[in-house]
């Protein structure tokens, strides 16, 4: 009898195999699994099975009449490129000696789906248990194997993930295809990505509409500022004239002792935000680095939305701190001497759903032995520092508010004087709030106002989004949801999940809807015009909030999956029907007509690899590849335009098969039904004719 363990990735599979004693690597058609001690350990490669494409359900043609796309029954299909891995897993699932299967995919909704899709695709009926861990250390794996969950314990998590995938498929496939057809260009619509695009585009439009106005401040030479600002320099100058050379009297000094608590431990989104702020690392690259560090056993599971640890981890905290002695011996010694601050800000079971906060593991002492990428070094440094800051003392300071009177006019000054740096001594962000040597004044202290200045500025528009600020909005999307009931369901979850937010940003960039300029994320004209053309039901975060409400209820067994899907189908049907009824629509397209098709007269457009007739392959087969071996380089747009207009065109800087440059006049020819270039005559020096 054997137990089959399925992990999500090869590195995780290797760690589990080592812990259970499956040391023998068995080669299988270019891939392999491990076996031994009664266990077979294999792995997926992320998602190997999916819901397929419209073509898999018989919707090969892009026609408005077929929309919306709603399969009578969803099916599972293998993803292309993974045939060998799927074949091996199918055989392992079906082996007669395998009596039990352990789902060891990542502990979360997606991990449940990765395994669940395989299990259902193979039509497997064997009993399943669940390995549910947040760390890949040997200790964590062994403890998890001793306390395996029943497979059905997480069944509702799979049902919620499967329902979300079906709903996203119906919305995404139907609306992406609809808007691609009516706009004659490729468009992508998604339950999360489209509201995010709307958020970015709205901010950019607000910035462009912003009317800057001058603003004037009057300052004493000690930094004290007049209580009011002015719209005109003349008004500011009047205060300067009144106060210049007068006597400054300190009329009030108020000191408040304040504290600033330690930062919370990282979840994935807060780590991505700091990595972007401090190092300029993208959210996607931060996730990749954190995942790699997790697989190297240096970090706990990164795809977490929690900032807290559970009670059972309390004994591990001091052990992990001691393991960091080689990282910063002086800091660790000082922290241990003063005592670790382990309170409800660190430990809180009530604020953990699937996974605890992202922290170093007790193998972090191996850090100096590991070869890490530049991004991994930045990410591990952030996580270690945040972990230690969370256990340190709070920051304490005196806030001193001064009020000055000069010839009846009031000036104010605020200073902060640190009294105990605590965690702020190691803060990675330069906040610039404290004065190193703040001036000290007593009530009735007097001095001359010999140097009063006018500081000219202007009102500032909202700032463009960075990945850090956009992630914050996505995490706190409840602030944009007006419905009080829905607010509660997205308050803890946000827009998207910690694991998907980075991918959503990258998808918007690849679709051409937004662009990254240094740290800023800016909507393109194409993206802005597209999102403006969409109905509010698609661009609003309310739909996502409602979905999260229902998915949350499904996970808790309080809602039926079919209720969610029926509601989504109704929403998409209504959206498509209303959009079909629009009689006048301005197309949102990036396409530029290069000329008329020589076969049917329809416009010719450019795609990634070809210049092609817009009538489509089923109506007109005219196309020509942008890279042509005859000229040894890609076509230029103006060359194709000239060919279409005149039938002939001069091509310069052509390169022969032997590397010789030449110029020639070509026309469009046909061979076996395909369009190609036909050489008419060489131009220029005969010595430079192609060989």
PyMOL commands that set and color helices and strands:
alter all, ss='L'
color gray80, all
select helices_A, chain A and resi 10-20+54-57+64-66+83-94+109-121+138-146+151-183+193-209+233-243+268-279+283-295+311-323+329-338+349-351+364-369+374-390+422-426+467-475+477-480+484-491+501-510+525-532+536-539+542-555+561-580+637-646+686-688
alter helices_A, ss='H'
color red, helices_A
select strands_A, chain A and resi 2-7+24-28+31-36+39-43+49-50+77-78+98-104+127-130+149-150+214-220+225-226+247-260+395-406+409-420+446-448+452-458+465-466+514-517+520-523+595-596+603-606+610-613+623-625+627-628+633-634+648-655+661-671+674-683
alter strands_A, ss='S'
color yellow, strands_A
deselect
rebuild
show_as cartoon
